Amino acid sequence: MITGATSVYGIIGNPVSHSLSPVFQNRAYDYLGLDAVYVPFLVQPDGLVGALEGLSRLGVKGVNVTVPFKELVVPLLHELTEMARQMGAVNTIQFNGDHWVGTNTDGDGFWNAMMDLGVSSEATCGIVGSGGSARAIAMGYASRGGKKLRMLNRTLEKAHRLKRDIQLWYPLLDCEVASIGDVGVLQGCDLVVNTTSVGLGGGSQGLMDMGWVNHGQMVGELTYGAPSEWLEAAKARGGVPFNGRGMLLHQGILSIEFWTGKRVPMGVCEEALRGIF
Ligand SMILES: NC(=O)c1ccc[n+]([C@@H]2O[C@H](COP(=O)([O-])OP(=O)(O)OC[C@H]3O[C@@H](n4cnc5c(N)ncnc54)[C@H](OP(=O)(O)O)[C@@H]3O)[C@@H](O)[C@H]2O)c1
């Protein structure tokens, strides 16, 4: 029951109506016995400053941040965790009165999901794409002691920029970048993740030649609907597939912990999404 004492959390983005975070976050608060509710807030592209000010003034305790605001919120916050500073992006804000703190749980969310699948941080990692999620996964990898990273991107300069940024924090990381056609660098990677926004709605088949896939190699993508043509092609070559569901849930679990200090079991969040996807 919502009362005057109920704490409000949410997610800001545009679009935001597709988000599954409200489904498992609200179940998590019930499980944890918290008097709290989680709601989606659609924010217009030119309305970010006003939205944060309004949420804070209305006593909202915290929000997740999704596309297109993860980087735009950074200069508006009063404090960033080290992970948020490394990534230059925030997916979780805590409003402590007039003091707003940002962190980023995407990288740890991804790697916690990989640990569930038995992948260790010793694994050699290949990342296709160099956008925001690639940055989170790469920084998360290096922060956990990962040693060997391979990154491919359509826009090669962006991959080089990401490599430079990572090596500022982790100079010993063995990091090689290539354009998306140079798939040979993925050979021998224990794990390859496709972080590009290509895939949903088709079109991913021509993304790259798939000759690099080895039998038993972990190969996955960050979307969590039906598998893309890219993932189907990797499966056909013996790759062990995964999708973005684990990352979605783990980043949310870490956000809840950041806000409340309480940790909800993965099974509770998975159960909330059963039958939805
Ligand atoms: N499961 C989760 O919890 C989770 C979390 C975060 C994101 N995601 C998903 O991950 C995906 C990427 O998100 P993001 O925030 O990283 O996006 P982003 O910052 O916009 O980056 C998009 C990436 O896709 C590449 N790309 C786009 N169109 C392409 C094409 N036609 N051919 C080749 N490469 C192309 C871009 O390459 P260029 O640099 O060349 O443009 C860039 O590397 C989205 O589908 C998002 O929904 C899932």
PDBQT file of the ligand as one rigid body, heavy atoms in Angstrom, charges set to zero:
ROOT
HETATM    1  N1  LIG A 301      21.036  -5.565 -20.824  1.00  0.00    +0.000 N 
HETATM    2  C1  LIG A 301      21.282  -4.391 -20.304  1.00  0.00    +0.000 C 
HETATM    3  O1  LIG A 301      21.156  -4.174 -19.098  1.00  0.00    +0.000 OA
HETATM    4  C2  LIG A 301      21.749  -3.275 -21.202  1.00  0.00    +0.000 A 
HETATM    5  C3  LIG A 301      22.424  -2.173 -20.636  1.00  0.00    +0.000 A 
HETATM    6  C4  LIG A 301      22.878  -1.156 -21.493  1.00  0.00    +0.000 A 
HETATM    7  C5  LIG A 301      22.639  -1.243 -22.868  1.00  0.00    +0.000 A 
HETATM    8  N2  LIG A 301      21.967  -2.320 -23.383  1.00  0.00    +0.000 N 
HETATM    9  C6  LIG A 301      21.736  -2.426 -24.839  1.00  0.00    +0.000 C 
HETATM   10  O2  LIG A 301      23.017  -2.371 -25.484  1.00  0.00    +0.000 OA
HETATM   11  C7  LIG A 301      22.880  -1.779 -26.768  1.00  0.00    +0.000 C 
HETATM   12  C8  LIG A 301      23.930  -0.652 -26.943  1.00  0.00    +0.000 C 
HETATM   13  O3  LIG A 301      23.705   0.371 -25.999  1.00  0.00    +0.000 OA
HETATM   14  P1  LIG A 301      24.773   1.571 -25.853  1.00  0.00    +0.000 P 
HETATM   15  O4  LIG A 301      24.250   2.449 -24.774  1.00  0.00    +0.000 OA
HETATM   16  O5  LIG A 301      26.151   1.040 -25.738  1.00  0.00    +0.000 OA
HETATM   17  O6  LIG A 301      24.605   2.306 -27.260  1.00  0.00    +0.000 OA
HETATM   18  P2  LIG A 301      25.561   3.427 -27.929  1.00  0.00    +0.000 P 
HETATM   19  O7  LIG A 301      26.387   4.108 -26.910  1.00  0.00    +0.000 OA
HETATM   20  O8  LIG A 301      24.678   4.231 -28.806  1.00  0.00    +0.000 OA
HETATM   21  O9  LIG A 301      26.584   2.573 -28.863  1.00  0.00    +0.000 OA
HETATM   22  C9  LIG A 301      26.109   1.909 -30.004  1.00  0.00    +0.000 C 
HETATM   23  C10 LIG A 301      27.214   1.059 -30.634  1.00  0.00    +0.000 C 
HETATM   24  O10 LIG A 301      26.612   0.349 -31.733  1.00  0.00    +0.000 OA
HETATM   25  C11 LIG A 301      27.378   0.588 -32.904  1.00  0.00    +0.000 C 
HETATM   26  N3  LIG A 301      26.507   0.580 -34.085  1.00  0.00    +0.000 N 
HETATM   27  C12 LIG A 301      25.315   1.205 -34.229  1.00  0.00    +0.000 A 
HETATM   28  N4  LIG A 301      24.810   0.961 -35.461  1.00  0.00    +0.000 NA
HETATM   29  C13 LIG A 301      25.720   0.155 -36.108  1.00  0.00    +0.000 A 
HETATM   30  C14 LIG A 301      25.764  -0.452 -37.388  1.00  0.00    +0.000 A 
HETATM   31  N5  LIG A 301      24.778  -0.285 -38.281  1.00  0.00    +0.000 N 
HETATM   32  N6  LIG A 301      26.835  -1.223 -37.700  1.00  0.00    +0.000 NA
HETATM   33  C15 LIG A 301      27.838  -1.417 -36.795  1.00  0.00    +0.000 A 
HETATM   34  N7  LIG A 301      27.848  -0.868 -35.562  1.00  0.00    +0.000 NA
HETATM   35  C16 LIG A 301      26.798  -0.092 -35.214  1.00  0.00    +0.000 A 
HETATM   36  C17 LIG A 301      28.017   1.956 -32.697  1.00  0.00    +0.000 C 
HETATM   37  O11 LIG A 301      29.128   2.066 -33.561  1.00  0.00    +0.000 OA
HETATM   38  P3  LIG A 301      29.704   3.513 -33.997  1.00  0.00    +0.000 P 
HETATM   39  O12 LIG A 301      30.600   3.958 -32.884  1.00  0.00    +0.000 OA
HETATM   40  O13 LIG A 301      30.441   3.227 -35.258  1.00  0.00    +0.000 OA
HETATM   41  O14 LIG A 301      28.525   4.418 -34.191  1.00  0.00    +0.000 OA
HETATM   42  C18 LIG A 301      28.382   1.869 -31.207  1.00  0.00    +0.000 C 
HETATM   43  O15 LIG A 301      29.581   1.153 -31.030  1.00  0.00    +0.000 OA
HETATM   44  C19 LIG A 301      21.438  -1.274 -26.869  1.00  0.00    +0.000 C 
HETATM   45  O16 LIG A 301      20.715  -2.229 -27.627  1.00  0.00    +0.000 OA
HETATM   46  C20 LIG A 301      20.984  -1.255 -25.422  1.00  0.00    +0.000 C 
HETATM   47  O17 LIG A 301      19.584  -1.451 -25.319  1.00  0.00    +0.000 OA
HETATM   48  C21 LIG A 301      21.522  -3.336 -22.581  1.00  0.00    +0.000 A 
ENDROOT
TORSDOF 0
